[in-house]
Amino acid sequence: MKIDNLVNSILSINTALRETAAKAINKCVTARNWLIGYYIVHYEQNGEDRAVYGERILQSLSERLDDEGLSYRNLKLYRQFYVAFPESGVCVSRFLLAQHSIRQPLVAQLQSDENELIRIGQPLVAKSES
Protein backbone atom coordinates (compact mmCIF):
# COMPACT_ATOMS: atom_id res chain seq x y z
CA MET A 1 0.00 0.00 0.00
CA LYS A 2 1.34 3.38 -0.93
CA ILE A 3 1.32 6.21 1.60
CA ASP A 4 -1.22 8.13 -0.50
CA ASN A 5 -3.62 5.19 -0.32
CA LEU A 6 -3.12 4.96 3.45
CA VAL A 7 -3.81 8.70 3.86
CA ASN A 8 -6.95 8.48 1.71
CA SER A 9 -8.21 5.42 3.60
CA ILE A 10 -7.70 7.05 6.99
CA LEU A 11 -9.31 10.31 5.88
CA SER A 12 -12.27 8.45 4.40
CA ILE A 13 -12.82 6.37 7.54
CA ASN A 14 -12.41 9.39 9.79
CA THR A 15 -14.90 11.48 7.81
CA ALA A 16 -17.52 8.74 7.54
CA LEU A 17 -17.39 7.77 11.21
CA ARG A 18 -17.25 11.37 12.42
CA GLU A 19 -20.44 12.12 10.44
CA THR A 20 -22.12 8.96 11.77
CA ALA A 21 -21.19 9.89 15.34
CA ALA A 22 -22.54 13.42 14.91
CA LYS A 23 -25.85 12.08 13.60
CA ALA A 24 -26.12 9.63 16.50
CA ILE A 25 -25.38 12.36 19.03
CA ASN A 26 -27.96 14.64 17.42
CA LYS A 27 -30.61 11.91 17.62
CA CYS A 28 -29.84 11.24 21.29
CA VAL A 29 -29.88 14.93 22.18
CA THR A 30 -33.17 15.42 20.33
CA ALA A 31 -34.72 12.44 22.14
CA ARG A 32 -33.45 13.71 25.49
CA ASN A 33 -34.77 17.22 24.92
CA TRP A 34 -38.19 15.97 23.79
CA LEU A 35 -38.51 13.58 26.75
CA ILE A 36 -37.53 16.24 29.28
CA GLY A 37 -40.13 18.56 27.76
CA TYR A 38 -42.68 15.74 27.85
CA TYR A 39 -42.09 15.08 31.55
CA ILE A 40 -42.25 18.78 32.41
CA VAL A 41 -45.57 19.23 30.60
CA HIS A 42 -46.88 15.97 32.09
CA TYR A 43 -45.96 17.18 35.56
CA GLU A 44 -47.50 20.61 34.99
CA GLN A 45 -50.78 19.08 33.88
CA ASN A 46 -51.00 16.19 36.32
CA GLY A 47 -48.46 16.95 39.02
CA GLU A 48 -49.19 16.57 42.69
CA ASP A 49 -47.53 19.85 43.64
CA ARG A 50 -50.26 22.08 42.28
CA ALA A 51 -49.12 25.07 44.34
CA VAL A 52 -46.13 25.71 42.06
CA TYR A 53 -46.85 26.73 38.47
CA GLY A 54 -45.15 27.77 35.25
CA GLU A 55 -41.82 29.46 35.48
CA ARG A 56 -41.48 28.65 39.19
CA ILE A 57 -41.55 24.94 38.36
CA LEU A 58 -38.73 25.40 35.87
CA GLN A 59 -36.71 27.56 38.26
CA SER A 60 -37.14 25.03 41.06
CA LEU A 61 -36.21 22.17 38.74
CA SER A 62 -33.09 23.88 37.45
CA GLU A 63 -31.91 24.59 40.99
CA ARG A 64 -32.54 21.02 42.13
CA LEU A 65 -31.03 19.42 39.03
CA ASP A 66 -27.90 21.61 39.27
CA ASP A 67 -26.55 20.73 35.83
CA GLU A 68 -25.42 23.14 33.13
CA GLY A 69 -27.43 21.31 30.45
CA LEU A 70 -30.52 21.48 32.64
CA SER A 71 -30.56 25.20 33.28
CA TYR A 72 -33.78 27.19 33.59
CA ARG A 73 -33.37 28.44 30.02
CA ASN A 74 -32.79 24.93 28.63
CA LEU A 75 -35.72 23.45 30.55
CA LYS A 76 -37.93 26.15 29.09
CA LEU A 77 -36.69 25.29 25.59
CA TYR A 78 -37.26 21.56 26.18
CA ARG A 79 -40.83 22.25 27.27
CA GLN A 80 -41.39 24.44 24.19
CA PHE A 81 -39.92 21.72 21.98
CA TYR A 82 -42.37 19.12 23.30
CA VAL A 83 -45.33 21.51 23.04
CA ALA A 84 -44.41 22.33 19.42
CA PHE A 85 -43.89 18.68 18.42
CA PRO A 86 -45.93 16.37 20.66
CA GLU A 87 -46.37 13.88 17.82
CA SER A 88 -42.61 13.19 17.81
CA GLY A 89 -43.04 10.79 20.72
CA VAL A 90 -43.61 7.83 18.43
CA CYS A 91 -40.24 8.46 16.76
CA VAL A 92 -38.56 9.13 20.10
CA SER A 93 -39.87 5.94 21.70
CA ARG A 94 -38.89 3.84 18.64
CA PHE A 95 -35.43 5.40 18.64
CA LEU A 96 -34.94 4.71 22.34
CA LEU A 97 -36.14 1.13 22.06
CA ALA A 98 -33.58 0.57 19.29
CA GLN A 99 -30.68 1.84 21.42
CA HIS A 100 -29.17 -1.18 23.15
CA SER A 101 -26.90 0.84 25.45
CA ILE A 102 -29.71 2.94 26.94
CA ARG A 103 -32.71 0.72 26.37
CA GLN A 104 -32.75 -1.25 29.63
CA PRO A 105 -32.64 1.55 32.23
CA LEU A 106 -34.80 3.92 30.22
CA VAL A 107 -37.46 1.40 29.27
CA ALA A 108 -37.62 0.24 32.88
CA GLN A 109 -38.24 3.84 33.94
CA LEU A 110 -40.83 4.45 31.24
CA GLN A 111 -42.60 1.19 32.00
CA SER A 112 -42.99 2.09 35.66
CA ASP A 113 -46.32 3.30 34.38
CA GLU A 114 -47.31 0.53 31.96
CA ASN A 115 -49.11 2.92 29.64
CA GLU A 116 -46.25 5.41 29.43
CA LEU A 117 -44.79 4.06 26.19
CA ILE A 118 -48.24 4.10 24.65
CA ARG A 119 -48.92 7.66 25.80
CA ILE A 120 -45.59 9.03 24.59
CA GLY A 121 -46.31 10.98 21.48
CA GLN A 122 -49.92 11.69 22.27
CA PRO A 123 -50.54 15.29 23.27
CA LEU A 124 -51.53 15.61 26.88
CA VAL A 125 -54.86 17.22 27.57
CA ALA A 126 -55.98 18.63 30.84
CA LYS A 127 -58.31 16.34 32.70
CA SER A 128 -61.89 17.47 32.36
CA GLU A 129 -63.97 17.78 35.43
CA SER A 130 -67.16 15.75 35.26
N, C-alpha and C positions, 0 to 999 in steps of 0.2 A: 504494500500500500504506500502510495506516495504521500508526502506531508500535506499536499493540497487536498487530497481525498480525505485525509484524517481531519483536517480543519473543517472542511465542508460537512462531514458527517457529524462532528461535534456541534457545529453551529446549527445544523438542521435539528438534531435531537434537542438541543437546548431551547431553541425557539418553539418547537412543537410542544414540549413538556411545560415550558413556562406559560404558554397560552392556555393549555389544558388546566394547569394549576390555577390560573387567574379565573377561568370560567367556574371551576369548582368552588373557589373561595367566594365568588360573587353569588353563586346559588345558595351557599350556606348562609352568607350574610343576609341575603334577601329572605330566606326562610326564617332566620332568627328574628329579623326586624318585624316581619309579618306576625309571627307567633307572639312576640312581646306585645305588639299592638292589640292582638286578639285578646290576650289575657287581661290587659288593662281595660279594654272596653267591656269584656265579660264581667270583670270585677265592678266596674262603674255601674253596670246595669243590674247586677245580681248580688253585689257584695254585701257582706254582713255589716260592715262599718258604714252605715248610711249617713253618719254625721259629717263625713269628710267628702267633699265633692270636687270635681274638676281639677283645677290647677293645684289645689292643695294635695290631692292624691299624688300627682306627679312629683311635687316637691318632696313630700314625705317618702315616696318610693326612692327617689334619687339619693336622698340622704341616707336611707337605710341600706341601699344597695352599695353605695360608696365605691363606684367603679366608673372610670372615665368614659367608657362606652355606654354607660347607663345614666348619663347626666339628665337633668331635667329637660334640657333642650332635645336630646336624643329620644327620651321617652315620649315627648310630645310628638316628635316626627314619626315614631313607630306607631303611635295611636292613629295619627293622620293617615299613615300608609294603610293600616288595616281598614279604616273607615272608607278610604277611597277605593280599595280593592278587596272587599270581603269575599268575593268569589274565588280568589286565589288560593283559598284553603285547600281545595281539592289537589291542586298542583303541589302545594307545600307538603301536605300529608303524604302524597305519593313519593315525593322527593325524599322525605325523611325515612319512609319505610324502606326505600332502596339503599339507604346509607348504612352499611354494615357496622361501621365504627361507632355510630351514634344511635343506631336503631334500638338496641336493648334498653338503655336507661331512659331514653325519651319516650319510647312507646309505653314502657311501664308507667311513666308519669302520666301520659295522656290517657292511658287505659284505667287510671285510678277512678275515673268516671267512665263507665263502659260506653257511654254514648258520645264521648268527647271526639273520637276520630270521625264519627258520623257527622257531628255538628260542625266540625272545622270546615270552614268554607261557606257555611250558611250564615247570612247576616243575622245578628242578634236583634231581637225586637223586645221592647220593654214588655214585661208581663202586664196583661190587661187585668183590671180588677173586675170580677164578676160577682 
